[in-house]
C-alpha cells in the first residue's frame, strides 16, 4: 500500500500545481496589459523639453525595475499558494487516509477484474479448437518475427548496452514489491492457476 499512497500524494501535489496554472496565466496577462497601458498613456515627447539630466524621465528603466519586482513578488505568492494547497494548509481540503485507501482498493479491484477477465479469455481460446489453432499459428509467426528481430545486429547491441546498465536484482525486488502491493498473495496464486489452466 505504500506505493499507492506515494502515487496519490504525487497526484495531489500535481493537482495543486494545476489548480494555480490558470491564475498564473491571468496574472501574467494582467501585468502585460498594465505595462502596455502605461506606455500608451505616457507622453513620449516629455523628455524633449528637458534641459537637465534630473528632468529626464527614465521610463524604460523604471518600468523594467517595477516589472522585475512585480514578477518576483507574483512568483513568490504563487509558490506559497501552491505549497499551502499541496500540504493542505489552505485553499482546499486534502483527502484523508481513509479516502486515499478506498481509491487505492478500488483501483486494485479493477486491475484484478481485468486480470481475471484475461484468464477467462485465455481459457476460452484454449478450449475452442479453431481458436486454439489461430492462437498457435499467431504464436509461431510472432516467435519467428521476434527471433529475426533479436538477431539484428543493432538490436543485439542495444540490448547488451541496456543489460550492462541494469541491476537485475534490483529490478526483481522492485517487481515483487509492486505485485505484493497491488494484489494479495492468495489472489496472485489464483490468477496464476487460472492463466495456466
N, C-alpha and C positions, 0 to 999 in steps of 0.2 A: 504493500500500500504506500510505501514511502515514495516510490517512483511516481505514482499517480498524483500524490499530494504535491510533489515538487512541480510537476507539469501544470497542475491547477494554479499554483502560486505564480508561475511564469505567465500563464494566460491572464490572470488577474492584473498583473503588472502591465502587460501589453494592452489590455483593455483600458487601464488608467491612462496610458500614454495616448491611445487612440481617441479617448474622450476629449482631450485637450487640443487635438490637432486642429479642429475647426476654429477654436478660439485663437490659436497662434496665427492661423491664416488671416482671420479677420483683423487682428491687431497689426499684422504686417501691412495689409492693405490700408488700414486706417492711418498708419504712420506715413505711408507713401502719399496718400491723398492730402494729409495735413501739410507735408513738405511742398507738394505741388501748389497747394493753396497759398502758402506763404510766398512762394516765388511768383505767383500770378499777381498778387495784390501789391508786391513790393515795387517801388519806383526805381527802375534801374538807372535812371539819369541823376539820382541824388548825389552820386559821387563826382559828377561833372562840375558842380559848383564848389566842391571842397578845395580849400587853399592850404590846409594843414593836414598832416597825417592823422591827427586825432579826429578830424572831421570825416574821415573816410569810413564808410560802413562796410565792414568786412563780412558781408553776408554769407559768402561761401564757407568760410572757416567757422563762423558762428553756427550755421546750420549743421556743419559736419560735427562739431563738438556736441551739440544737443542731440544729434541723431545717434551718435555712439553711446552717449549716456542713456538715452531713452531705450535703445535696443538692448543694452546690457541690463537695464532695470526690468524690461519685459522678460528677458530670458531668465533672470533670477526669480521673478514672480511665477513664471510658468513652471520652472523646475521645482519650486517649493510646492506649487499646487499639485503637480504630478506626484511628488513624493508623499504628500498628505493623502492623496487619493489612493495610491498604491498600498500604503501602510494602514489605510482605514481610519486615519485620524480625523479626516474631514472630507466633505464633498461626496459622500456616498457611504453605503454600508458594505462591509466585507462579508463574504459568505462564511457562515460558521463551519466548524469542522464536521458537524453532522451533515450539513448540506453538501459539502465537498465530498464526504464519504458516500452519500447517496448517489451523487453524479458518477463517481468512480465505479460503484457497484453496477449502476445501470449500463455504463459503457462496457464493463466486463461481461455482463449478461448478454448484451447484444453481440459481442465478439464470440462468446460461447455458442450462441444460437447459430451464428454463421458457420462456425467450425462443425457443429453437429449437422447442419444442412449440407455441408460439403461431404461429410461422411455418408449421408444418406444418398446423395447423388452418385458417389463412388460405388456404393453397394448396388444401386440400380444398373449402373454401367457394366459391372462385372457379372450380374445375374442374367442380363439380356445378351444372347449370343451374337446378334448382329452388332449391337453397340460395342460389345467386347472386341469384336474383330476390328471395328473402326478405331477404337482406342488403341488396340495393339498395333495397327498399321501406323497410326499417328506417332506412337511412341518410337517405333522403329525408324521412321523417317526423321523424327526430331533428334534421335540419338545420332543418326548419320550426319545430320547437319551440324550437330554440336561437336562431334568428333572432327569434322572438317574444319570447323571454326577454331577449335583448340589446337589444331596442327599448324595454323597460320603463324608465321614467324613473329609478326608484330604482336599478335595476341599472346603468344608464349612469353615474349619479352616483357609485356605489360603485366602479366600475371606474376612472373618471377619478381618483378620490381615491387608489386604490391605485397606479395608474401614476405619479402625481405624486410618490409617496413611494419608488418603486422605482428602483434603479440597474440598468438592463438590462444594461449592460456587465459589471457585477459578477456578475449572475445567469448570464450566458453563460459567463463564466470559471469560476465555481463548478460549473456543469453539466458543462463539459468536464473539469474536474478529477475529478469523481465518476465520469464514464463511463470516463475513462482509468485511474482507479484500480481500477475494478471489472472491466473487460474489456480484454484486449489489443486493439491496433488491428486486427489481422487478423480477430479474432472479430467485432468491431463491423461491419466491412465485409461479412463473410459473412452476418451477421444482416440487414443492410440489403438485401442481394441477395435473401435468402430471403423477406423480407417483401414486397418489391416485385414478386416473381415471381408 
